[in-house]
């Protein structure tokens, strides 16, 4: 029955409600199978966590093998079943659905294919759907166990290729022969400007080749030349900003006497560009 044999420690997990007579009959049958050297423990699934069973103490766990087959396999319940089972021991589950994914995630291995359970007439009367049985096992090692790994030194290769060459046998190419006259020619600085590749002397948005600064200097020079021989058309530039037009190069400067030489600063020239 369920693979139970003499001398085994068996845990029978059940869930209310359950038929008392059928339950007692199953417990008696299991005790006869394990004999005096074995043990049969009975636990309600809701009280398993608080029962304080020793770890790795059972050879097999029978879970939900009696009607109404409505055991809910939570992560906590499966973790506790994995703890109390001995390494390599068996868990038998009966349920109305496929519980293999939950068993696999909980850490069980050797999970069998589910097969339909042949129920008695009384058991069929207590359930309205098919019941499937799945068996699995705890891995053959304790949860959280560790072992020392031996990383040996790699063995030296006995048949390593070795080529013996004299200096006279080695014909190396001269570095001078690898470069052509075109490679040695110094490039034109204008051709290295990224924003000059379009053929237009217009700086790009993020110009880093120096063309933007060069164009700014040329524009400043043109502005300075334009204001050098500047003659006022209104004749009121010397009176101050209140008398100056919008394009007057003297905007922002203090008033001065007629005929006085006025020097335009670089910032003024830049603002006017």
Phi, psi and omega per residue, in radians:
X1 nan 2.031 3.132
X2 0.988 0.295 -3.123
X3 1.364 0.281 3.121
X4 -1.382 2.360 -3.131
X5 -2.351 3.083 -3.057
X6 -1.074 2.387 3.076
X7 1.488 0.020 -3.123
X8 -1.402 2.637 2.956
X9 -1.744 2.043 -3.008
X10 -1.987 2.410 3.028
X11 -1.998 2.105 3.104
X12 -1.819 1.992 -3.091
X13 -1.816 2.228 -3.083
X14 -2.315 2.917 -3.120
X15 -2.403 2.384 3.105
X16 -1.222 2.608 -0.070
X17 -1.459 2.764 -3.132
X18 -2.514 2.587 3.101
X19 -1.280 2.073 -3.023
X20 -1.102 -0.794 -3.097
X21 -1.151 -0.757 3.129
X22 -1.155 -0.605 3.131
X23 -1.166 -0.808 3.125
X24 -1.111 -0.636 3.126
X25 -1.132 -0.714 3.124
X26 -1.159 -0.731 3.136
X27 -1.094 -0.730 3.132
X28 -1.131 -0.681 3.128
X29 -1.141 -0.696 3.139
X30 -1.172 -0.676 3.126
X31 -1.144 -0.618 3.082
X32 -1.169 -0.592 -3.130
X33 -1.232 -0.735 -3.060
X34 -1.432 -0.377 3.117
X35 1.270 -2.955 -3.102
X36 -1.253 -0.463 -3.126
X37 -1.408 -0.244 3.136
X38 -1.734 -3.075 -3.112
X39 -2.612 2.473 3.078
X40 -2.104 2.037 3.100
X41 -1.857 2.419 -3.127
X42 -2.041 2.246 -3.114
X43 -2.444 2.459 2.969
X44 -1.357 2.433 -3.066
X45 -1.074 -0.509 -3.130
X46 -1.336 -0.294 -3.090
X47 -1.921 0.059 -3.061
X48 -1.108 -0.682 -3.079
X49 -1.127 -0.578 -3.088
X50 -1.632 -0.003 -3.106
X51 -1.363 -0.302 3.060
X52 1.029 0.800 3.036
X53 -1.237 2.536 3.121
X54 -1.171 2.592 3.098
X55 -1.191 2.533 3.116
X56 0.941 0.871 -3.072
X57 -1.984 -0.129 -3.091
X58 -2.097 2.502 3.105
X59 -1.514 -0.421 3.136
X60 -2.730 2.547 3.082
X61 -2.166 2.225 3.073
X62 -1.869 1.967 -3.015
X63 -2.040 2.121 3.062
X64 1.109 0.621 -3.080
X65 -1.491 0.009 3.132
X66 -2.116 2.694 3.095
X67 -1.008 2.591 0.285
X68 -1.643 0.191 3.093
X69 1.009 0.777 -3.103
X70 -2.087 0.544 3.100
X71 -1.155 2.316 3.108
X72 -1.759 2.023 -3.051
X73 -1.638 1.606 3.098
X74 -1.442 2.945 3.113
X75 -1.101 -0.675 -3.133
X76 -1.170 -0.700 -3.138
X77 -1.143 -0.802 -3.135
X78 -1.158 -0.620 3.104
X79 -1.130 -0.654 3.111
X80 -1.222 -0.670 3.072
X81 -1.106 -0.697 3.110
X82 -1.133 -0.567 -3.115
X83 -1.256 -0.742 -3.052
X84 -1.389 -0.280 3.120
X85 -1.357 2.554 3.028
X86 -1.309 2.680 3.085
X87 -0.991 2.263 -3.125
X88 1.443 0.018 -3.116
X89 -1.417 2.971 -2.913
X90 -1.898 2.511 3.016
X91 -2.142 2.219 3.098
X92 -1.950 2.190 -3.075
X93 -2.147 2.334 2.995
X94 -2.099 2.264 -3.090
X95 -2.708 2.883 3.131
X96 -1.454 -0.232 3.138
X97 -2.131 -3.097 3.131
X98 -1.590 1.974 -3.085
X99 -1.789 0.199 -3.038
X100 -1.110 -0.666 -3.129
X101 -1.115 -0.728 3.125
X102 -1.146 -0.696 3.124
X103 -1.128 -0.700 -3.132
X104 -1.169 -0.745 3.124
X105 -1.164 -0.502 -3.139
X106 -1.325 -0.251 3.092
X107 1.965 0.070 3.125
X108 -1.378 2.671 -3.139
X109 -2.226 3.098 -3.139
X110 0.914 0.795 -3.105
X111 -1.363 2.186 -3.086
X112 -1.465 2.910 3.041
X113 -1.288 2.447 3.139
X114 -1.203 2.387 3.056
X115 -2.218 2.557 -3.071
X116 -1.222 2.387 -3.139
X117 -1.526 2.310 3.080
X118 -1.432 1.805 -3.073
X119 -1.523 2.649 3.028
X120 -1.336 2.957 -3.137
X121 -1.075 -0.679 3.123
X122 -1.158 -0.673 3.128
X123 -1.217 -0.650 3.090
X124 -1.105 -0.568 3.138
X125 -1.212 -0.400 -3.111
X126 -1.596 -0.171 3.126
X127 -2.396 2.591 -3.059
X128 -1.904 0.215 -3.116
X129 -2.505 2.997 3.130
X130 -1.269 2.641 3.133
X131 -2.113 2.370 -3.104
X132 -2.090 2.552 3.141
X133 -1.976 2.349 3.119
X134 -2.295 2.371 3.065
X135 -2.048 2.575 3.127
X136 -2.624 3.114 -3.084
X137 -2.438 2.656 2.999
X138 -1.342 2.443 3.116
X139 -0.956 2.750 -3.045
X140 -1.358 0.463 3.078
X141 -2.515 2.749 3.141
X142 -1.298 2.540 3.076
X143 -1.147 2.197 -3.126
X144 1.539 0.028 3.139
X145 -1.295 2.782 -3.134
X146 -2.472 2.813 3.106
X147 -2.544 2.669 -3.114
X148 -1.441 2.276 3.117
X149 -1.657 2.390 -3.138
X150 -1.793 1.950 3.102
X151 -1.772 1.654 -3.135
X152 -1.264 2.717 3.101
X153 -1.241 2.434 -3.141
X154 -1.128 2.402 3.130
X155 -1.268 2.433 3.124
X156 -1.168 2.503 3.141
X157 -1.318 2.200 -3.073
X158 -1.310 -0.646 -3.047
X159 -1.883 1.046 3.094
X160 -1.389 2.360 3.141
X161 -1.180 2.412 3.105
X162 -2.451 2.239 -3.118
X163 -2.031 2.128 3.114
X164 -1.756 2.058 3.130
X165 -2.240 2.425 3.033
X166 -1.440 2.812 3.119
X167 -1.085 -0.516 -3.132
X168 -1.259 -0.422 -3.108
X169 -1.435 -0.229 -3.094
X170 -1.625 2.053 -3.130
X171 -1.926 1.711 -3.110
X172 -1.621 2.503 3.117
X173 -1.320 2.511 3.116
X174 -1.361 2.364 3.119
X175 -1.064 -0.536 -3.136
X176 -1.167 -0.515 -3.136
X177 -1.330 -0.316 -3.114
X178 -1.439 -0.306 -3.133
X179 -1.810 2.346 3.081
X180 -1.632 2.985 3.103
X181 -1.109 -0.555 3.120
X182 -1.181 -0.612 3.110
X183 -1.200 -0.546 -3.097
X184 -1.425 -0.287 -3.085
X185 -1.181 2.398 3.134
X186 -1.351 2.193 -3.096
X187 -1.233 2.685 3.092
X188 -1.263 2.221 -3.128
X189 -0.984 -0.554 -3.141
X190 -1.161 -0.534 -3.123
X191 -1.331 -0.241 -3.134
X192 -1.527 -0.134 -3.131
X193 -1.377 2.194 -3.067
X194 -1.134 -0.739 -3.095
X195 -1.397 -0.018 3.070
X196 -1.696 0.025 -3.101
X197 -1.310 -0.313 -3.137
X198 -1.393 -0.164 -3.105
X199 1.537 -0.004 3.131
X200 -2.010 2.439 3.120
X201 -1.477 1.266 3.133
X202 -2.391 2.163 -3.091
X203 -1.273 2.476 3.085
X204 -1.370 3.104 -3.032
X205 -1.093 -0.776 -3.119
X206 -1.968 0.955 -3.064
X207 -1.157 2.275 3.109
X208 -2.203 0.048 -3.081
X209 -1.562 -0.104 3.117
X210 1.755 -0.106 -3.107
X211 -1.179 -0.637 -3.138
X212 -1.089 -0.785 3.122
X213 -1.109 -0.663 3.141
X214 -1.151 -0.716 3.120
X215 -1.192 -0.615 3.096
X216 -1.136 -0.691 3.111
X217 -1.137 -0.710 3.120
X218 -1.125 -0.697 3.141
X219 -1.171 -0.659 3.112
X220 -1.157 -0.657 3.114
X221 -1.141 -0.677 3.115
X222 -1.159 -0.676 3.129
X223 -1.154 -0.678 3.127
X224 -1.160 -0.675 3.123
X225 -1.166 -0.608 -3.119
X226 -1.218 -0.555 -3.119
X227 -1.597 -0.131 -3.103
X228 -1.104 -0.828 -3.125
X229 -1.859 0.579 -3.087
X230 -1.211 2.353 3.080
X231 -2.149 2.255 -3.101
X232 -1.219 2.352 3.117
X233 -1.528 -0.391 -3.118
X234 -1.726 -0.382 3.141
X235 1.327 0.182 -3.099
X236 -2.050 0.214 -3.070
X237 -1.100 -0.556 -3.043
X238 -1.288 -0.206 -3.079
X239 -1.374 -0.345 -3.141
X240 2.209 3.128 -3.058
X241 -1.116 -0.493 -3.114
X242 -1.129 -0.394 -3.099
X243 -1.894 0.122 -3.064
X244 -1.789 2.541 3.117
X245 -1.395 3.036 -3.034
X246 -1.181 -0.476 -3.105
X247 -1.727 0.207 -3.108
X248 -1.210 2.265 3.139
X249 -1.247 -0.194 -3.125
X250 -1.625 0.115 3.140
X251 -1.030 2.321 3.125
X252 1.586 -0.101 3.136
X253 -1.760 2.707 3.135
X254 -1.230 2.875 3.119
X255 -1.175 2.706 -3.124
X256 -2.502 2.927 -3.115
X257 -1.432 2.566 3.109
X258 -1.017 2.332 -3.131
X259 1.525 -0.184 3.141
X260 -1.292 2.421 -3.132
X261 -1.332 2.159 -3.114
X262 -1.939 2.261 3.141
X263 -1.773 2.140 3.119
X264 -1.492 2.261 3.140
X265 -1.351 2.850 3.142
X266 -1.116 -0.642 -3.131
X267 -1.146 -0.630 3.113
X268 -1.142 -0.712 3.129
X269 -1.152 -0.681 -3.131
X270 -1.175 -0.679 -3.132
X271 -1.164 -0.461 -3.115
X272 -1.502 -0.135 -3.106
X273 -1.366 nan nan
